Amino acid sequence: MEREERITKMEEILDHSAELVEKVERILKDLEEYKKEYHKLVNYYYSEDWRKDVEAYNKNLISHDLKCGVLTEDAIYDLIGERYNLAIYMLEQATDMIKNF
């Protein structure tokens, strides 16, 4: 590889790496800022209100035109699992980044 090619390639890697770091920082900040809202959802899922809302929906007391994915058992439960798996993945990636500085 010629010197100029190598420098050009390394510049591309530098630029792309910096862009990825910025994206991850933004996403992590978004997750942090939205954490309280997420916990409201999880608390709702485990609450008596959620059970009552599901029962009302099943008895057709809530319009089926209303978006009610939150009343399915799987939607919130799956999100909790996905978030858990994401946290593990982030820990693995962070550990790798530290080990392979």
Secondary structure, DSSP 8 states (H G I E B T S, - for coil): --HHHHHHHHHHHHHHHHHHHHHHHHHHHHHHHHHHHHHHHHHHHTSHHHHHHHHHHHTT-S-TTS--GGGSHHHHHHHHHHHHHHHHHHHHHHHHHHHT-
